[in-house]
């Protein structure tokens, strides 16, 4: 059961080329206070989704705050990613996703836990 809730290195979006391509040619959806960029990818990696998270340094000057938000977003994604994975495996697709926090307020873990299922449902509808 713990394997379904994992967030290992194969699921992390780390390639600078792929991130630049995602922002240049990808599409976006917004579910305030989160903006999601996504781009279907041709090759099928070991995992159907590669996810990255980010926070603007303009809104949060302290690195401690940015890292806290990113950690909380990764945790919320990790706990609610299963419907997205099941949809992509059934459709035999792969996608790169970048989740960006755009609000100026520091979120609570509970708020992110409530928000992430909505974000994932919107993403599934867009990939539909």
C-alpha positions as a LaTeX table, in Angstrom:
\begin{tabular}{lrrr}
\hline
Residue & $x$ (\AA) & $y$ (\AA) & $z$ (\AA) \\
\hline
Unk1 & 0.00 & 0.00 & 0.00 \\
Unk2 & 2.87 & 2.37 & 0.67 \\
Unk3 & 4.06 & 2.11 & $-2.94$ \\
Unk4 & 0.90 & 3.84 & $-4.23$ \\
Unk5 & 1.56 & 6.85 & $-2.01$ \\
Unk6 & 5.23 & 7.15 & $-2.91$ \\
Unk7 & 6.85 & 10.12 & $-4.63$ \\
Unk8 & 10.16 & 8.76 & $-5.84$ \\
Unk9 & 12.81 & 10.25 & $-8.12$ \\
Unk10 & 11.21 & 8.90 & $-11.31$ \\
Unk11 & 8.07 & 10.95 & $-10.64$ \\
Unk12 & 9.95 & 14.22 & $-10.10$ \\
Unk13 & 10.30 & 16.69 & $-12.95$ \\
Unk14 & 13.98 & 17.63 & $-12.86$ \\
Unk15 & 15.11 & 18.11 & $-16.46$ \\
Unk16 & 15.76 & 21.78 & $-17.23$ \\
Unk17 & 14.99 & 21.18 & $-20.93$ \\
Unk18 & 11.69 & 19.56 & $-20.14$ \\
Unk19 & 10.72 & 22.33 & $-17.69$ \\
Unk20 & 11.55 & 25.04 & $-20.25$ \\
Unk21 & 9.54 & 23.19 & $-22.90$ \\
Unk22 & 6.66 & 22.83 & $-20.46$ \\
Unk23 & 6.50 & 26.60 & $-19.84$ \\
Unk24 & 7.05 & 27.45 & $-23.53$ \\
Unk25 & 4.60 & 25.04 & $-25.19$ \\
Unk26 & 2.49 & 23.65 & $-22.37$ \\
Unk27 & $-1.05$ & 24.54 & $-21.41$ \\
Unk28 & $-2.21$ & 25.81 & $-18.05$ \\
Unk29 & $-5.22$ & 25.65 & $-15.79$ \\
Unk30 & $-5.87$ & 27.76 & $-12.75$ \\
Unk31 & $-7.50$ & 26.80 & $-9.48$ \\
Unk32 & $-6.62$ & 29.76 & $-7.32$ \\
Unk33 & $-4.23$ & 29.82 & $-5.44$ \\
Unk34 & $-2.56$ & 27.19 & $-7.64$ \\
Unk35 & $-1.69$ & 27.36 & $-11.33$ \\
Unk36 & $-0.93$ & 24.10 & $-13.10$ \\
Unk37 & 1.12 & 23.83 & $-16.28$ \\
Unk38 & 0.95 & 20.55 & $-18.17$ \\
Unk39 & 2.34 & 19.10 & $-21.37$ \\
Unk40 & 1.72 & 15.64 & $-22.82$ \\
Unk41 & 5.03 & 13.94 & $-23.51$ \\
Unk42 & 5.72 & 11.47 & $-26.31$ \\
Unk43 & 7.85 & 8.87 & $-24.63$ \\
Unk44 & 6.41 & 6.86 & $-21.78$ \\
Unk45 & 8.73 & 6.91 & $-18.79$ \\
Unk46 & 8.49 & 4.44 & $-15.93$ \\
Unk47 & 5.77 & 6.59 & $-14.42$ \\
Unk48 & 2.95 & 8.28 & $-16.36$ \\
Unk49 & 3.35 & 11.62 & $-14.55$ \\
Unk50 & 6.38 & 13.74 & $-13.80$ \\
Unk51 & 5.61 & 16.55 & $-11.37$ \\
Unk52 & 7.47 & 19.64 & $-10.23$ \\
Unk53 & 6.41 & 22.32 & $-7.76$ \\
Unk54 & 7.38 & 25.95 & $-7.43$ \\
Unk55 & 6.81 & 29.16 & $-5.50$ \\
Unk56 & 7.60 & 32.70 & $-6.59$ \\
Unk57 & 10.48 & 34.41 & $-4.82$ \\
Unk58 & 8.71 & 37.70 & $-5.52$ \\
Unk59 & 5.85 & 36.77 & $-3.19$ \\
Unk60 & 7.92 & 34.95 & $-0.56$ \\
Unk61 & 11.28 & 36.56 & 0.13 \\
Unk62 & 12.42 & 33.98 & 2.66 \\
Unk63 & 13.63 & 30.64 & 1.34 \\
Unk64 & 12.24 & 28.97 & 4.45 \\
Unk65 & 8.72 & 29.99 & 3.45 \\
Unk66 & 9.18 & 28.89 & $-0.17$ \\
Unk67 & 10.55 & 25.52 & 0.89 \\
Unk68 & 7.70 & 25.03 & 3.36 \\
Unk69 & 5.09 & 25.66 & 0.68 \\
Unk70 & 6.82 & 23.35 & $-1.79$ \\
Unk71 & 7.09 & 20.59 & 0.81 \\
Unk72 & 3.38 & 20.93 & 1.66 \\
Unk73 & 2.37 & 20.90 & $-2.02$ \\
Unk74 & 4.44 & 17.77 & $-2.72$ \\
Unk75 & 2.86 & 16.05 & 0.28 \\
Unk76 & $-0.68$ & 16.99 & $-0.81$ \\
Unk77 & 0.05 & 15.77 & $-4.35$ \\
Unk78 & 1.55 & 12.52 & $-3.05$ \\
Unk79 & $-1.59$ & 11.73 & $-1.06$ \\
Unk80 & $-4.08$ & 12.60 & $-3.83$ \\
Unk81 & $-2.32$ & 11.53 & $-7.04$ \\
Unk82 & $-3.93$ & 8.11 & $-7.46$ \\
Unk83 & $-6.90$ & 9.16 & $-9.68$ \\
Unk84 & $-4.55$ & 10.98 & $-12.06$ \\
Unk85 & $-2.24$ & 7.98 & $-12.30$ \\
Unk86 & $-5.14$ & 5.60 & $-12.92$ \\
Unk87 & $-6.56$ & 7.85 & $-15.65$ \\
Unk88 & $-3.22$ & 8.14 & $-17.46$ \\
Unk89 & $-2.42$ & 4.45 & $-17.23$ \\
Unk90 & $-5.87$ & 3.58 & $-18.63$ \\
Unk91 & $-5.43$ & 6.11 & $-21.47$ \\
Unk92 & $-1.79$ & 5.05 & $-22.03$ \\
Unk93 & $-0.57$ & 8.66 & $-21.86$ \\
Unk94 & 2.30 & 10.45 & $-20.18$ \\
Unk95 & 2.31 & 14.02 & $-18.98$ \\
Unk96 & 4.68 & 16.51 & $-17.39$ \\
Unk97 & 3.08 & 18.73 & $-14.75$ \\
Unk98 & 4.33 & 21.79 & $-12.87$ \\
Unk99 & 2.30 & 23.10 & $-9.93$ \\
Unk100 & 2.90 & 26.75 & $-9.10$ \\
Unk101 & 1.71 & 28.53 & $-5.94$ \\
Unk102 & 0.54 & 32.03 & $-6.96$ \\
Unk103 & $-1.04$ & 33.39 & $-3.78$ \\
Unk104 & 0.77 & 35.75 & $-1.41$ \\
Unk105 & $-0.44$ & 34.00 & 1.74 \\
Unk106 & 1.35 & 31.09 & 3.38 \\
Unk107 & $-1.01$ & 28.08 & 3.08 \\
Unk108 & $-1.81$ & 25.61 & 5.80 \\
Unk109 & $-1.39$ & 21.91 & 5.21 \\
Unk110 & $-5.12$ & 21.39 & 5.66 \\
Unk111 & $-5.95$ & 23.99 & 3.01 \\
Unk112 & $-3.64$ & 22.28 & 0.53 \\
Unk113 & $-5.11$ & 18.88 & 1.38 \\
Unk114 & $-8.56$ & 20.26 & 0.53 \\
Unk115 & $-7.36$ & 22.00 & $-2.65$ \\
Unk116 & $-5.31$ & 19.24 & $-4.30$ \\
Unk117 & $-8.20$ & 16.87 & $-5.20$ \\
Unk118 & $-9.91$ & 19.76 & $-7.01$ \\
Unk119 & $-6.73$ & 20.58 & $-8.91$ \\
Unk120 & $-6.23$ & 16.94 & $-9.93$ \\
Unk121 & $-9.86$ & 16.62 & $-11.09$ \\
Unk122 & $-9.49$ & 19.74 & $-13.26$ \\
Unk123 & $-6.30$ & 18.33 & $-14.73$ \\
Unk124 & $-7.98$ & 15.00 & $-15.51$ \\
Unk125 & $-10.83$ & 16.82 & $-17.28$ \\
Unk126 & $-8.36$ & 18.82 & $-19.37$ \\
Unk127 & $-6.40$ & 15.70 & $-20.32$ \\
Unk128 & $-9.73$ & 13.90 & $-20.92$ \\
\hline
\end{tabular}
